Amino acid sequence: MICPHCGGCIHDPKLEPFYSLAEAVRLIPLSYSALVSHLSYHKAEFPAVYFDSVKIEARNKRTHQRIRLLTASEIKRLRTHYLNGPGKHRVV
């Protein structure tokens, strides 16, 4: 949301924060490739959300890159699963 008075960004507490996979591997004890394979195997449980970033490399050349995102609750579920095991449910 944008503030109508100052034009700054307002954090909406109803919105859940998103994290890229590079940030998620710092929070979950997995390698990047293991996280990608887990997410592709469990597609129904973790639906894909992408952010399309545009990089301007040269004067008339633009490159689009899709970045996979995870919500904070998805990271919490993955972290709980890998730290405690699949049978134990404890909030971390």
JOJOHU-V271008 format. One record per residue. RES is the residue in three letters. OMEGA is omega in whole degrees, -180 to 180 (NA if undefined). NEAR is the number of other ideal C-beta (glycine too) atoms within 12 Angstrom. Layout:
res->RES omega->OMEGA near->NEAR
res->RES omega->OMEGA near->NEAR
This chain:
res->MET omega->179 near->12
res->ILE omega->178 near->11
res->CYS omega->-179 near->11
res->PRO omega->-177 near->8
res->HIS omega->-175 near->7
res->CYS omega->-179 near->8
res->GLY omega->179 near->9
res->GLY omega->-179 near->10
res->CYS omega->178 near->10
res->ILE omega->178 near->14
res->HIS omega->177 near->12
res->ASP omega->-177 near->11
res->PRO omega->179 near->8
res->LYS omega->-179 near->8
res->LEU omega->179 near->12
res->GLU omega->-179 near->17
res->PRO omega->177 near->20
res->PHE omega->179 near->20
res->TYR omega->175 near->27
res->SER omega->180 near->24
res->LEU omega->178 near->34
res->ALA omega->176 near->17
res->GLU omega->-177 near->19
res->ALA omega->-179 near->34
res->VAL omega->174 near->25
res->ARG omega->-178 near->17
res->LEU omega->-179 near->25
res->ILE omega->-179 near->30
res->PRO omega->178 near->18
res->LEU omega->171 near->23
res->SER omega->-179 near->16
res->TYR omega->-178 near->18
res->SER omega->178 near->12
res->ALA omega->178 near->18
res->LEU omega->179 near->32
res->VAL omega->-180 near->22
res->SER omega->177 near->15
res->HIS omega->-180 near->26
res->LEU omega->179 near->29
res->SER omega->178 near->17
res->TYR omega->-179 near->12
res->HIS omega->-177 near->19
res->LYS omega->-178 near->13
res->ALA omega->-179 near->9
res->GLU omega->-179 near->16
res->PHE omega->-180 near->26
res->PRO omega->-175 near->15
res->ALA omega->174 near->20
res->VAL omega->-176 near->19
res->TYR omega->171 near->16
res->PHE omega->-179 near->17
res->ASP omega->178 near->14
res->SER omega->-179 near->15
res->VAL omega->177 near->13
res->LYS omega->176 near->13
res->ILE omega->-175 near->12
res->GLU omega->-179 near->11
res->ALA omega->-175 near->8
res->ARG omega->-177 near->6
res->ASN omega->-176 near->7
res->LYS omega->178 near->10
res->ARG omega->180 near->13
res->THR omega->176 near->13
res->HIS omega->180 near->14
res->GLN omega->176 near->15
res->ARG omega->-179 near->16
res->ILE omega->-179 near->21
res->ARG omega->-178 near->29
res->LEU omega->174 near->26
res->LEU omega->176 near->38
res->THR omega->-180 near->21
res->ALA omega->180 near->19
res->SER omega->176 near->17
res->GLU omega->177 near->30
res->ILE omega->179 near->32
res->LYS omega->178 near->24
res->ARG omega->179 near->26
res->LEU omega->-180 near->31
res->ARG omega->178 near->25
res->THR omega->-179 near->22
res->HIS omega->-175 near->25
res->TYR omega->178 near->23
res->LEU omega->-175 near->20
res->ASN omega->-175 near->17
res->GLY omega->-175 near->10
res->PRO omega->-177 near->13
res->GLY omega->-176 near->8
res->LYS omega->180 near->12
res->HIS omega->178 near->13
res->ARG omega->-179 near->12
res->VAL omega->-179 near->11
res->VAL omega->NA near->17
